[in-house]
Amino acid sequence: MVKLNDLVKKELVEPSIDLAIDYSNIGIDSITEDGVLSEIPFVKTIVAGTKITLAVKERFFVKKFLNFLSEFHNGDIDPEKYIKFKNRLDNDKKYRDNVIEILTIMIERYIDINQSKIMANLFKEYINGSMDWDKFYSLCIVLERVHPQSYRTLYEMSLKSNQELSHSYWGSKAGKPPEERDIYKLNSEEEALLLSAGIVSPHGTHYSITPLGRDLFRFGILRLFNK
């Protein structure tokens, strides 16, 4: 039987999926019932390796991985750097195993489809050289803690500074911001979600986004809105 690692590696360098399909809109039942989807080598291997009907968890994993692959192959990678990445994936088994292990483990842990898309954007920026492997891995871990509702909050915050998260923001208990400063003010729910994710630092009645939070937004989350 073909190893799952080999199929994931193949999908990273030579996708068999239809990139024109929006996989975020497919139902998890379609994973096994749709003839086209069930014949994708990646999907077929998971189905064949399951002795019983594919459980909801496994179907959702497949859906998340399809969305990851679709986003990953949606341009934005420097061609020369992509070739270097593929060559290393082909020739360095330790590196290949590590890459595939982290991708599969993190995608399995995510609970939201957009997390797999954000991870794909981060992975593209890793290949482009915007970050090293350790930074990419750290951002994947941070991403798991960020509530999906916070994506919109971060985007709205960025609109106050040309889609960058570079200055302080008012906390929910701060006084009314002077109109001339026009700084985003967090409500109590937004504040709590960002604090629980660990991507903001409090400064009295104000907050600033941490360096990891800024990178997560810039390289991953922002692209959900700039399409």
PyMOL commands that set and color helices and strands:
alter all, ss='L'
color gray80, all
select helices_A, chain A and resi 4-13+23-25+30-33+35-38+41-48+56-72+79-91+93-109+113-128+133-145+149-161+188-197+211-225
alter helices_A, ss='H'
color red, helices_A
select strands_A, chain A and resi 169-170+200-203+206-209
alter strands_A, ss='S'
color yellow, strands_A
deselect
rebuild
show_as cartoon
